[in-house]
Amino acid sequence: MKRTNWLIALVVLGTTTLMAQQNDPIATGLGGVATVAGETKTALSQKDSSSVQTLAQDIPLWKQKLYYGYNFDIYFHHDSRKDRKENGWSIALQPEVGWKLTDRIYLGMRVGGSYANMTIQSDVKLIDTTYTADLRVHHGSWQIEPYMRYRLKTLFNGKVGIWIETHLFTGMDFPRVADNMERGTDYDGLRHSVTYGFQVSPVITYQFNKKSTFQIFFSILSIGYSGSTYCYADGSKQYINDVIIFSGKLSNMLANQFTPGLYGLKFGVQKSF
């Protein structure tokens, strides 16, 4: 009799344990709270666990990868030579669009225009007299810059990014005299010039919300190459090329006629969709 009671007790205990496992919210994934071995455990429902994946899948790929932005470039120019001085400023606006190839690699394109106002002081000799003549020149230009950017490091929980950027550039510049007597004429017979080359410089970004990232370009630390073709009114052309160091031309630096990019600041904002 006792043996029969033991068998009945074991059967009842096994059945109870099996039912508890079947109804256990942790095992079934239905969600809820259960006490197991004196500990309280909460299960995530299958619906809740898949909601994050569903949300990510609902966002189109182009919204995850594509971005746009706008950049401003403010530059103050000062160049002193033996018989010539140049002073002025320029401002440029460059909208951009890009694609996040990976978390570290961005590919993009900037297209923009700029305006410059220059005052040129040069020494003019007339027989036995030398005097200084001032000439104001306006420059209008446009430029295209395809670029690739690689993130080297992140700081402050991913808020700050340190990047290295390589961009190609090409564009045209149209100088015009702005003085009263010669207003609108070509400057030194120059109709326009074409520039082209590449540049490598560091960029620092700061993400201040989920969709907006501030960026600043350090042209003072840039290196690269620049070529120019000057087209004159008489049909002649002149070709000049030079190495870029610190956003200036190496030949000017060697001739002690170098103006570093420290006088300029380029910054902008990238926006996600």
Wavefront OBJ file of the C-alpha trace (Angstrom):
o trace
v 0.000 0.000 0.000
v 2.772 2.349 0.867
v 4.516 1.544 -2.398
v 1.342 2.414 -4.329
v 1.053 5.767 -2.514
v 4.652 6.590 -3.427
v 3.994 5.845 -7.091
v 0.872 8.022 -7.073
v 2.832 10.870 -5.428
v 5.617 10.672 -8.041
v 3.088 10.712 -10.910
v 1.301 13.743 -9.443
v 4.623 15.563 -8.893
v 5.816 14.864 -12.439
v 2.524 16.015 -13.943
v 2.612 19.244 -11.896
v 6.194 19.987 -12.930
v 5.400 19.404 -16.620
v 2.364 21.707 -16.460
v 4.409 24.375 -14.716
v 7.043 24.236 -17.439
v 4.395 24.453 -20.146
v 2.796 27.456 -18.462
v 6.091 29.092 -17.535
v 6.138 32.530 -19.226
v 9.942 32.351 -19.475
v 9.819 29.065 -21.396
v 6.847 29.870 -23.597
v 7.931 33.416 -24.428
v 4.435 34.791 -23.772
v 5.718 37.429 -21.383
v 5.016 38.036 -17.745
v 6.718 37.563 -14.405
v 7.570 34.250 -12.733
v 9.373 33.231 -9.541
v 11.959 30.528 -10.140
v 14.221 29.322 -7.325
v 13.355 32.398 -5.319
v 14.282 34.817 -8.160
v 11.891 36.999 -10.127
v 12.367 36.806 -13.918
v 10.633 38.730 -16.674
v 10.237 37.292 -20.150
v 10.204 39.352 -23.362
v 7.296 38.442 -25.581
v 7.915 37.287 -29.130
v 5.953 40.287 -30.364
v 8.104 42.725 -28.377
v 11.391 41.073 -29.354
v 10.584 41.321 -33.046
v 9.326 44.906 -32.872
v 12.847 46.362 -33.098
v 13.635 44.267 -36.177
v 10.306 45.162 -37.750
v 10.936 48.875 -37.110
v 14.356 48.697 -38.792
v 12.922 46.782 -41.722
v 10.184 49.379 -42.176
v 12.773 52.162 -42.761
v 13.786 52.261 -46.449
v 17.450 51.652 -47.204
v 17.880 55.055 -48.843
v 16.726 56.754 -45.648
v 19.259 54.795 -43.622
v 22.163 55.451 -45.999
v 21.504 58.748 -47.801
v 22.306 62.143 -46.258
v 22.515 65.766 -47.338
v 24.072 68.908 -45.952
v 25.388 72.411 -46.505
v 28.795 73.947 -45.859
v 30.123 77.479 -45.531
v 33.670 78.629 -46.260
v 34.812 82.030 -44.996
v 38.331 83.113 -45.942
v 40.395 86.251 -45.369
v 43.265 86.783 -47.769
v 46.457 88.733 -47.174
v 49.507 88.422 -49.419
v 52.454 90.830 -49.322
v 55.095 90.820 -52.037
v 57.917 93.131 -52.970
v 55.893 95.403 -55.259
v 52.373 94.094 -54.740
v 49.920 93.548 -51.885
v 46.606 91.683 -51.938
v 43.898 91.956 -49.304
v 40.364 90.659 -49.385
v 37.842 88.094 -48.340
v 35.661 85.391 -49.845
v 32.603 83.395 -48.861
v 31.394 80.123 -50.359
v 28.266 77.991 -50.045
v 28.509 74.267 -50.833
v 25.455 72.003 -50.597
v 26.339 68.309 -50.438
v 24.749 64.881 -50.761
v 26.296 61.564 -49.768
v 25.908 57.840 -49.129
v 26.982 55.963 -45.981
v 28.806 53.041 -47.550
v 29.621 51.685 -44.073
v 29.674 53.164 -40.572
v 33.236 54.310 -41.240
v 33.236 55.164 -44.963
v 31.150 57.941 -46.530
v 31.028 58.848 -50.226
v 29.671 62.232 -51.255
v 29.575 65.176 -53.632
v 29.682 68.919 -52.968
v 28.670 71.518 -55.548
v 28.847 75.202 -54.762
v 29.776 78.726 -55.628
v 31.796 81.515 -54.051
v 32.270 85.255 -54.182
v 35.510 87.118 -53.438
v 36.291 90.818 -53.051
v 39.973 91.706 -53.475
v 41.972 94.934 -53.253
v 45.273 94.830 -55.129
v 47.939 97.442 -54.420
v 50.786 97.532 -56.932
v 53.684 99.883 -57.568
v 53.483 101.807 -60.858
v 56.545 103.572 -62.298
v 56.185 106.677 -64.470
v 59.535 108.102 -65.588
v 61.121 109.129 -62.277
v 58.008 108.704 -60.145
v 56.688 105.569 -58.443
v 53.229 105.533 -56.941
v 50.895 102.899 -55.552
v 47.739 102.101 -57.504
v 44.737 100.379 -55.942
v 42.496 98.097 -57.941
v 39.398 96.309 -56.701
v 38.593 92.964 -58.283
v 35.521 90.784 -57.810
v 35.696 87.023 -58.301
v 32.742 84.748 -58.957
v 33.423 81.017 -59.111
v 31.871 77.568 -58.906
v 33.385 74.231 -57.933
v 32.554 70.499 -57.817
v 34.051 68.236 -55.121
v 33.498 64.453 -55.059
v 34.930 63.046 -51.825
v 35.533 59.962 -49.708
v 35.676 60.190 -45.921
v 37.041 57.592 -43.480
v 36.425 57.703 -39.717
v 39.592 57.176 -37.694
v 38.193 57.395 -34.174
v 35.155 58.285 -32.066
v 35.136 60.047 -28.702
v 32.612 60.825 -25.970
v 30.333 57.827 -26.562
v 30.355 58.284 -30.319
v 29.335 61.948 -30.256
v 32.630 63.216 -31.689
v 34.191 61.717 -34.796
v 37.687 62.235 -36.218
v 37.833 61.694 -39.990
v 40.314 61.921 -42.828
v 38.854 63.149 -46.111
v 40.168 63.028 -49.658
v 38.367 65.076 -52.286
v 38.870 65.899 -55.938
v 37.942 69.361 -57.164
v 37.421 71.219 -60.383
v 35.851 74.588 -61.095
v 36.010 77.935 -62.860
v 36.811 81.449 -61.680
v 35.682 84.700 -63.349
v 37.573 87.834 -62.144
v 36.176 91.272 -62.991
v 37.463 94.757 -62.229
v 35.185 96.804 -59.944
v 36.687 100.315 -60.246
v 34.620 103.150 -61.738
v 36.599 103.733 -64.920
v 37.179 100.083 -65.725
v 34.141 98.467 -64.165
v 33.218 95.121 -65.687
v 36.407 94.716 -67.724
v 38.647 91.668 -67.636
v 41.344 91.684 -64.994
v 44.770 91.800 -66.742
v 43.079 90.429 -69.849
v 42.056 87.257 -67.993
v 38.680 85.981 -69.139
v 38.471 83.027 -66.759
v 40.559 80.294 -65.170
v 39.964 76.563 -64.631
v 41.238 74.852 -61.468
v 41.575 71.142 -60.723
v 43.351 68.858 -58.279
v 42.908 66.909 -55.058
v 43.261 67.595 -51.354
v 43.544 65.528 -48.138
v 42.527 67.088 -44.832
v 41.140 66.111 -41.401
v 37.508 66.696 -40.460
v 35.963 66.663 -36.979
v 32.231 66.024 -36.532
v 29.865 66.374 -33.587
v 26.455 64.665 -33.603
v 24.084 66.860 -31.615
v 20.929 64.840 -32.381
v 19.857 61.736 -34.303
v 19.566 63.541 -37.632
v 22.056 66.414 -37.468
v 25.856 66.402 -37.351
v 28.057 69.496 -37.188
v 31.348 69.310 -39.117
v 34.429 71.492 -39.274
v 37.232 71.211 -41.838
v 40.870 71.791 -40.869
v 42.334 73.134 -44.111
v 45.397 74.368 -42.217
v 46.479 70.687 -41.996
v 45.747 69.812 -45.629
v 48.040 68.529 -48.369
v 47.389 67.941 -52.068
v 47.932 69.162 -55.605
v 46.415 71.989 -57.621
v 46.548 72.885 -61.296
v 45.194 75.963 -63.081
v 44.627 76.934 -66.699
v 44.348 80.712 -67.299
v 42.419 81.722 -70.436
v 43.026 85.263 -71.732
v 40.978 87.525 -73.981
v 43.514 87.283 -76.806
v 43.072 83.504 -76.962
v 46.314 82.621 -75.193
v 46.494 80.204 -72.266
v 48.818 79.723 -69.327
v 49.230 76.509 -67.301
v 50.326 76.516 -63.666
v 50.454 73.626 -61.177
v 51.699 73.397 -57.626
v 51.730 71.291 -54.449
v 49.227 72.242 -51.729
v 50.519 72.414 -48.153
v 48.459 73.922 -45.329
v 45.868 74.942 -47.980
v 48.463 77.171 -49.681
v 50.840 76.715 -52.606
v 54.296 75.338 -51.915
v 55.954 77.739 -54.382
v 54.512 80.727 -52.532
v 55.752 79.358 -49.214
v 59.261 78.855 -50.578
v 59.211 82.402 -51.975
v 58.075 83.764 -48.607
v 54.734 84.738 -50.133
v 52.678 82.179 -48.263
v 49.293 82.845 -46.679
v 48.133 79.884 -44.576
v 44.513 78.748 -44.394
v 44.447 79.728 -40.735
v 42.678 82.879 -41.895
v 39.767 80.772 -43.142
v 37.107 78.552 -41.636
v 35.030 75.912 -43.356
v 32.137 74.347 -41.472
v 28.741 72.825 -42.142
v 25.936 70.504 -41.090
v 25.044 67.018 -42.339
v 21.404 65.912 -42.123
v 19.921 62.403 -42.215
v 16.457 61.691 -43.620
l 1 2 3 4 5 6 7 8 9 10 11 12 13 14 15 16 17 18 19 20 21 22 23 24 25 26 27 28 29 30 31 32 33 34 35 36 37 38 39 40 41 42 43 44 45 46 47 48 49 50 51 52 53 54 55 56 57 58 59 60 61 62 63 64 65 66 67 68 69 70 71 72 73 74 75 76 77 78 79 80 81 82 83 84 85 86 87 88 89 90 91 92 93 94 95 96 97 98 99 100 101 102 103 104 105 106 107 108 109 110 111 112 113 114 115 116 117 118 119 120 121 122 123 124 125 126 127 128 129 130 131 132 133 134 135 136 137 138 139 140 141 142 143 144 145 146 147 148 149 150 151 152 153 154 155 156 157 158 159 160 161 162 163 164 165 166 167 168 169 170 171 172 173 174 175 176 177 178 179 180 181 182 183 184 185 186 187 188 189 190 191 192 193 194 195 196 197 198 199 200 201 202 203 204 205 206 207 208 209 210 211 212 213 214 215 216 217 218 219 220 221 222 223 224 225 226 227 228 229 230 231 232 233 234 235 236 237 238 239 240 241 242 243 244 245 246 247 248 249 250 251 252 253 254 255 256 257 258 259 260 261 262 263 264 265 266 267 268 269 270 271 272 273
